[in-house]
Amino acid sequence: MHFLYNLSIYLYSILIRVAGLFNAKARQWVTGRKGIFKQIKTEIDHNRPVAWFHCASLGEFEQGRPLMENFREKYPEYQIVLTFFSPSGYEIRKNYTGADYIFYLPPDTARNAGLFIDLIKPALAVFVKYEYWFNYILQLSKRQIPLIYVSAIFRPGQRFFTSWGKWQLNILKLADHFFVQNETSRDLLEKAGIHQVTVSGDTRFDRVYKVAREKKAFAAIEKFTGKSPLLLAGSTWPADEELIFPLIQNNSTGLKFIFAPHEVHPERIESLVRKIPGKVIKYSELDDSKINAFDVLIIDSIGILSHLYQYSKIAYIGGGFGVGIHNILEAATFGNPVIFGPNYKKFQEANDLIEMGGAFSISTKDEFQQVVDKLMENEAFFMKCSTVSRSYVESKRGATEIIMDYIAGILSST
């Protein structure tokens, strides 16, 4: 089975190179890895120890970020190597100042894994959430380099818990520790024979709580909203936006709207501008003379969304009509009731907030309208939902501290 896995990695590398001829994201995946080993060999300073943090993409980066920042504060003598699998993470965070080196992760072949680890020589490896690269795990174990998983989550039916996935489970057992989000994950691992598990929760709670306490002000956004209630649609895709357009067209509640689409390349932004049935302006074009003339604002830049939820009354989070919802905690920490599409079941925080009454899953335009109307027309209901969202985030903090205590033990013994 390991042979088939290695073959799949090899075939994937070939196919994505072919896709790169037609697809910009695939092309970034390929070009970002060209000459990667030469680059690493040239750049890494081996006069200081290294800690390696790996994230799949941007969402996992936000989970790993509080841990990296806490690590840098407590262990300034260490260099931090941050790697990404996806261009969505690397291209947006390639200039992140919290890491000393930021690279694409080479494809998971035995040769690549061994060479990469030998070049960076980490004293510790931290993989965030889902990144199960089996050759990297094997090579780290072979070199006796501690590997921990953080904010991990496991579900029944995953390949590790099937008969054909036992070889992968056996490799997972080589990891030094798993810090998981919930008891279900712990129970599944322990039943499968993995006992080096701690239920620590999700480090994203620490991150979004910090953002809320250290929020940045945006004068232009404040002037745009004025005294009007704001609905902020964050990380949206076209299927999400189609639900919101009728609300803009028949706006009887005095709402203003901000769209922060998941992708902000010019073609995507211009397409959204054309579809919105109202007076719309882009954030890059906003100035004092134009602010009051528009009801809809499109954020056509990156890096500010998490701070903008401080201005919204209601948040809609995109992705629920695709592979899964994006980060709802950034909105919840500011007390926003959160609305999203039907594909949310894999996200613990979404299930929790729906059960507690701080979030709502919708599938149609009518359902979306009904939820918004109730939140806008019933202040007591809105306040209850808002309080639930904010309190939920506050109650779930602390994962970073738990993990850092474990890391301190590892580093003190090396």
C-alpha positions as CSV (number, residue, x, y, z in Angstrom):
1,M,0.0,0.0,0.0
2,H,2.9,2.3,0.7
3,F,4.1,1.7,-2.8
4,L,0.7,2.8,-4.2
5,Y,0.9,6.0,-2.0
6,N,4.3,6.8,-3.4
7,L,3.0,6.2,-6.9
8,S,0.1,8.5,-6.3
9,I,2.5,11.3,-5.2
10,Y,4.5,10.8,-8.3
11,L,1.5,10.9,-10.6
12,Y,0.1,13.9,-8.8
13,S,3.4,15.8,-9.4
14,I,3.1,15.0,-13.1
15,L,-0.5,15.9,-13.4
16,I,-0.2,19.2,-11.6
17,R,2.6,20.1,-14.0
18,V,0.3,19.5,-16.9
19,A,-2.4,21.5,-15.2
20,G,0.0,24.3,-14.7
21,L,-0.1,24.9,-18.5
22,F,-3.7,26.0,-18.1
23,N,-4.3,26.9,-14.5
24,A,-2.6,29.8,-12.6
25,K,-2.8,28.2,-9.2
26,A,-1.3,24.9,-10.4
27,R,1.4,26.9,-12.1
28,Q,2.2,28.6,-8.8
29,W,2.4,25.2,-7.1
30,V,5.0,24.0,-9.7
31,T,7.1,27.2,-10.1
32,G,7.2,27.8,-6.3
33,R,9.0,24.5,-5.9
34,K,11.6,24.9,-8.6
35,G,15.1,25.0,-7.2
36,I,13.7,24.6,-3.7
37,F,16.5,22.5,-2.3
38,K,19.2,24.9,-3.6
39,Q,17.3,27.8,-2.1
40,I,17.1,26.1,1.3
41,K,20.7,25.1,1.2
42,T,21.7,28.7,0.4
43,E,19.5,30.4,3.0
44,I,19.4,28.4,6.1
45,D,21.7,29.5,8.9
46,H,22.8,26.4,10.9
47,N,24.4,28.5,13.7
48,R,21.0,28.6,15.4
49,P,18.5,25.8,16.1
50,V,15.4,25.4,13.9
51,A,11.8,24.8,14.6
52,W,9.7,23.7,11.6
53,F,6.0,24.5,11.3
54,H,4.0,23.1,8.4
55,C,0.5,24.3,7.3
56,A,-1.5,23.1,4.3
57,S,-2.9,26.5,3.4
58,L,-4.2,29.8,4.8
59,G,-6.7,28.4,7.2
60,E,-4.2,26.1,8.9
61,F,-1.7,29.0,9.0
62,E,-4.2,30.9,11.2
63,Q,-4.3,27.9,13.5
64,G,-0.6,27.6,13.7
65,R,0.0,31.3,14.0
66,P,-0.6,31.8,17.7
67,L,1.7,28.9,18.4
68,M,4.5,30.3,16.2
69,E,4.2,33.7,17.7
70,N,4.2,32.3,21.2
71,F,7.2,30.1,20.3
72,R,9.2,33.0,19.0
73,E,8.5,35.0,22.1
74,K,9.6,32.2,24.4
75,Y,12.5,30.8,22.3
76,P,14.0,33.8,20.4
77,E,17.2,31.8,19.9
78,Y,15.4,29.4,17.5
79,Q,14.8,30.1,13.8
80,I,11.3,29.3,12.5
81,V,10.9,27.5,9.2
82,L,7.3,27.8,7.9
83,T,6.2,25.6,5.0
84,F,3.0,25.5,2.9
85,F,1.5,22.9,0.6
86,S,-0.9,25.2,-1.2
87,P,-0.3,28.5,-3.1
88,S,-3.3,29.9,-1.3
89,G,-1.3,29.9,1.9
90,Y,2.2,30.6,0.5
91,E,1.4,33.5,-1.8
92,I,-0.6,35.4,0.8
93,R,1.8,34.7,3.7
94,K,5.2,34.5,2.0
95,N,6.2,37.8,3.7
96,Y,5.0,36.9,7.2
97,T,7.5,38.3,9.6
98,G,6.8,35.8,12.3
99,A,9.0,33.2,10.5
100,D,12.6,33.4,9.4
101,Y,12.2,31.2,6.3
102,I,9.0,30.4,4.3
103,F,9.1,27.7,1.7
104,Y,6.7,25.5,-0.3
105,L,6.9,21.9,1.0
106,P,8.5,19.6,-1.6
107,P,6.3,16.7,-2.7
108,D,6.2,13.8,-0.2
109,T,8.6,11.3,-1.7
110,A,11.1,9.5,0.5
111,R,14.0,11.3,-1.3
112,N,12.4,14.7,-1.0
113,A,11.5,14.2,2.7
114,G,14.9,13.0,3.7
115,L,16.7,15.8,1.8
116,F,14.4,18.5,3.1
117,I,14.8,17.5,6.7
118,D,18.6,17.1,6.4
119,L,18.8,20.6,4.9
120,I,16.8,22.4,7.6
121,K,17.8,20.1,10.5
122,P,14.8,20.9,12.7
123,A,14.9,20.3,16.5
124,L,11.1,20.1,16.4
125,A,8.4,19.6,13.8
126,V,4.8,20.9,14.2
127,F,2.2,19.9,11.7
128,V,-1.1,21.7,11.7
129,K,-4.5,19.9,11.6
130,Y,-4.6,17.6,8.5
131,E,-1.1,17.4,7.1
132,Y,-0.5,13.6,7.0
133,W,2.6,13.3,4.8
134,F,3.8,9.8,5.5
135,N,7.3,9.9,4.0
136,Y,8.0,13.1,6.1
137,I,6.7,11.3,9.2
138,L,8.9,8.3,8.5
139,Q,12.0,10.4,7.9
140,L,11.4,12.5,11.0
141,S,11.0,9.4,13.1
142,K,14.2,7.9,11.5
143,R,16.2,10.9,12.6
144,Q,14.5,10.9,16.1
145,I,13.1,14.5,15.5
146,P,10.0,15.1,17.7
147,L,6.8,15.6,15.6
148,I,3.6,16.9,17.1
149,Y,0.2,17.5,15.5
150,V,-1.8,20.5,16.7
151,S,-5.5,21.4,16.3
152,A,-6.0,17.9,14.8
153,I,-9.4,16.5,14.3
154,F,-10.4,12.9,13.4
155,R,-13.8,11.5,12.4
156,P,-15.2,8.0,12.1
157,G,-14.7,6.7,8.5
158,Q,-11.4,8.4,7.9
159,R,-8.9,6.2,6.1
160,F,-6.8,5.5,9.2
161,F,-9.7,3.6,10.8
162,T,-10.4,1.3,7.8
163,S,-8.8,-2.0,6.9
164,W,-7.0,-0.6,3.9
165,G,-5.7,2.4,5.9
166,K,-3.9,0.4,8.6
167,W,-0.5,1.0,7.1
168,Q,-1.1,4.8,7.4
169,L,-2.3,4.4,11.0
170,N,0.9,2.6,11.8
171,I,2.9,5.5,10.5
172,L,0.8,8.0,12.4
173,K,1.8,6.1,15.6
174,L,5.3,7.4,15.0
175,A,4.3,11.0,15.8
176,D,5.3,12.0,19.3
177,H,2.0,13.6,20.3
178,F,-1.4,14.6,19.0
179,F,-3.2,17.7,20.3
180,V,-6.8,17.3,19.2
181,Q,-9.8,19.5,19.1
182,N,-12.3,17.2,20.8
183,E,-13.0,14.1,22.7
184,T,-14.2,12.2,19.7
185,S,-10.8,12.6,18.1
186,R,-9.1,11.4,21.2
187,D,-11.4,8.4,21.6
188,L,-10.9,7.3,17.9
189,L,-7.1,7.5,18.2
190,E,-6.9,5.7,21.5
191,K,-9.2,2.9,20.3
192,A,-6.8,2.6,17.3
193,G,-3.8,2.2,19.6
194,I,-2.5,5.8,19.6
195,H,-2.4,7.0,23.2
196,Q,-0.1,10.0,23.0
197,V,-3.1,12.3,22.7
198,T,-4.3,15.4,24.5
199,V,-7.6,17.2,24.0
200,S,-6.3,20.8,23.9
201,G,-9.0,22.4,21.6
202,D,-8.3,24.6,18.6
203,T,-5.5,27.2,18.6
204,R,-7.7,29.4,16.4
205,F,-9.6,30.5,19.4
206,D,-6.5,32.0,20.8
207,R,-5.8,33.8,17.6
208,V,-9.2,35.3,17.0
209,Y,-9.5,36.4,20.6
210,K,-6.2,38.2,20.3
211,V,-7.4,39.9,17.1
212,A,-10.5,41.1,18.8
213,R,-8.5,42.6,21.7
214,E,-5.9,44.2,19.4
215,K,-8.3,45.1,16.5
216,K,-7.2,47.7,14.0
217,A,-9.4,50.7,13.2
218,F,-10.4,51.5,9.6
219,A,-11.7,55.0,9.3
220,A,-13.1,54.5,5.8
221,I,-15.1,51.5,6.9
222,E,-16.5,53.4,9.8
223,K,-17.6,56.3,7.5
224,F,-19.1,53.8,5.0
225,T,-21.3,52.1,7.6
226,G,-22.2,55.3,9.5
227,K,-25.1,54.4,11.8
228,S,-26.4,51.7,9.5
229,P,-26.3,48.1,10.5
230,L,-23.8,46.1,8.4
231,L,-23.9,42.6,7.0
232,L,-20.4,41.4,6.2
233,A,-20.1,38.5,3.8
234,G,-16.6,37.1,4.3
235,S,-14.6,34.6,2.2
236,T,-17.5,34.2,-0.3
237,W,-17.8,32.3,-3.5
238,P,-20.4,32.9,-6.3
239,A,-22.8,30.4,-4.9
240,D,-22.8,32.3,-1.6
241,E,-23.2,35.7,-3.1
242,E,-26.3,34.6,-5.1
243,L,-28.1,34.2,-1.8
244,I,-27.4,37.8,-0.8
245,F,-28.2,39.6,-4.0
246,P,-32.0,39.5,-3.4
247,L,-31.6,40.9,0.1
248,I,-29.7,43.9,-1.4
249,Q,-32.3,44.4,-4.1
250,N,-35.2,44.3,-1.6
251,N,-33.5,45.9,1.4
252,S,-36.2,46.9,3.8
253,T,-34.0,46.9,7.0
254,G,-31.5,49.7,6.2
255,L,-28.6,47.3,6.0
256,K,-25.3,48.1,4.3
257,F,-23.2,45.3,2.9
258,I,-19.6,44.4,2.6
259,F,-18.4,41.5,0.4
260,A,-14.9,40.1,1.1
261,P,-14.6,37.4,-1.6
262,H,-12.3,34.4,-1.0
263,E,-10.4,35.3,-4.2
264,V,-9.5,38.9,-5.0
265,H,-7.9,38.8,-8.4
266,P,-9.2,41.5,-10.8
267,E,-11.3,39.2,-12.9
268,R,-13.2,37.9,-9.8
269,I,-13.7,41.4,-8.4
270,E,-15.0,42.8,-11.6
271,S,-17.4,39.9,-12.1
272,L,-18.8,40.5,-8.6
273,V,-19.2,44.2,-9.3
274,R,-21.2,43.5,-12.4
275,K,-23.6,41.1,-10.5
276,I,-24.4,43.2,-7.5
277,P,-27.8,44.8,-7.8
278,G,-27.0,48.1,-6.0
279,K,-24.7,51.0,-5.7
280,V,-21.3,49.3,-5.2
281,I,-17.7,50.5,-4.8
282,K,-14.4,48.8,-4.3
283,Y,-12.4,49.4,-1.2
284,S,-9.4,50.5,-3.3
285,E,-11.6,53.3,-4.7
286,L,-13.2,54.4,-1.5
287,D,-12.7,58.1,-0.5
288,D,-14.6,60.6,1.6
289,S,-16.4,62.2,-1.3
290,K,-17.9,58.9,-2.4
291,I,-18.6,57.0,0.8
292,N,-22.3,58.0,1.4
293,A,-23.3,57.3,-2.2
294,F,-22.9,53.5,-1.9
295,D,-24.7,50.7,-0.1
296,V,-22.3,47.9,-1.0
297,L,-18.5,47.8,-0.5
298,I,-16.2,45.1,-2.0
299,I,-12.9,44.4,-0.3
300,D,-10.4,43.9,-3.1
301,S,-7.4,43.4,-0.9
302,I,-6.2,40.8,1.6
303,G,-5.1,40.8,5.2
304,I,-7.9,43.0,6.8
305,L,-11.0,40.8,6.9
306,S,-10.5,39.5,10.4
307,H,-10.6,43.0,11.7
308,L,-13.6,44.1,9.8
309,Y,-16.1,42.0,11.7
310,Q,-15.9,44.6,14.5
311,Y,-18.1,46.8,12.3
312,S,-20.7,44.2,11.3
313,K,-24.0,43.2,13.0
314,I,-24.4,40.0,11.1
315,A,-21.8,37.8,9.3
316,Y,-22.3,35.5,6.4
317,I,-19.3,33.1,5.9
318,G,-18.7,31.5,2.6
319,G,-17.7,28.1,1.5
320,G,-20.7,26.2,2.7
321,F,-21.9,25.4,-0.9
322,G,-18.4,24.1,-1.8
323,V,-15.8,22.0,0.0
324,G,-16.6,23.5,3.4
325,I,-17.1,26.8,5.3
326,H,-14.3,29.2,6.0
327,N,-13.3,30.6,9.4
328,I,-16.4,31.5,11.3
329,L,-14.5,32.3,14.5
330,E,-13.2,35.6,13.2
331,A,-16.8,36.8,13.2
332,A,-18.0,35.1,16.3
333,T,-15.3,36.7,18.5
334,F,-16.8,40.1,17.8
335,G,-20.3,38.9,18.7
336,N,-21.6,38.4,15.2
337,P,-24.4,35.9,14.7
338,V,-23.0,33.8,11.9
339,I,-24.8,32.4,8.8
340,F,-23.4,29.9,6.4
341,G,-24.3,27.2,3.8
342,P,-25.0,23.5,4.4
343,N,-21.5,22.0,4.2
344,Y,-20.4,22.6,7.7
345,K,-20.5,19.2,9.5
346,K,-16.7,18.7,9.5
347,F,-16.2,21.9,11.6
348,Q,-16.6,21.5,15.3
349,E,-17.1,25.2,16.0
350,A,-20.0,25.4,13.5
351,N,-21.8,22.4,15.0
352,D,-21.3,23.8,18.5
353,L,-22.6,27.3,17.6
354,I,-25.6,26.0,15.8
355,E,-26.5,23.9,18.8
356,M,-26.0,26.8,21.1
357,G,-27.9,29.3,19.0
358,G,-25.1,31.6,17.8
359,A,-25.0,30.3,14.2
360,F,-27.4,29.3,11.4
361,S,-27.0,27.0,8.4
362,I,-29.1,27.9,5.4
363,S,-29.6,26.3,2.0
364,T,-31.9,28.7,0.1
365,K,-32.4,32.4,-0.5
366,D,-35.7,32.3,1.4
367,E,-34.0,30.6,4.5
368,F,-31.3,33.3,4.4
369,Q,-33.9,36.1,4.2
370,Q,-35.8,34.6,7.2
371,V,-32.8,34.4,9.4
372,V,-31.7,37.9,8.6
373,D,-35.2,39.3,9.1
374,K,-35.5,37.7,12.5
375,L,-32.1,39.0,13.6
376,M,-32.9,42.5,12.4
377,E,-36.5,42.7,13.8
378,N,-36.1,40.9,17.1
379,E,-33.4,42.7,19.2
380,A,-33.7,40.3,22.1
381,F,-33.1,37.4,19.8
382,F,-30.1,39.2,18.2
383,M,-28.5,40.0,21.5
384,K,-28.9,36.4,22.7
385,C,-27.2,35.1,19.5
386,S,-24.5,37.7,19.7
387,T,-23.7,36.9,23.3
388,V,-23.5,33.2,22.5
389,S,-21.0,33.7,19.8
390,R,-18.7,36.0,21.8
391,S,-18.9,33.8,24.9
392,Y,-18.2,30.6,23.0
393,V,-14.9,32.0,21.7
394,E,-13.9,33.2,25.1
395,S,-14.6,29.8,26.7
396,K,-12.5,27.9,24.2
397,R,-9.2,29.7,24.7
398,G,-6.1,28.0,26.0
399,A,-4.9,25.5,23.5
400,T,-1.7,27.4,22.7
401,E,-0.6,27.4,26.4
402,I,-1.3,23.6,26.7
403,I,0.8,22.9,23.6
404,M,3.6,25.2,24.6
405,D,3.9,23.5,28.0
406,Y,4.5,20.2,26.1
407,I,7.0,21.8,23.7
408,A,8.9,23.2,26.7
409,G,9.4,19.7,28.0
410,I,10.7,18.5,24.6
411,L,13.2,21.3,24.3
412,S,14.4,21.0,27.8
413,S,15.3,17.4,27.2
414,T,17.3,18.0,24.0
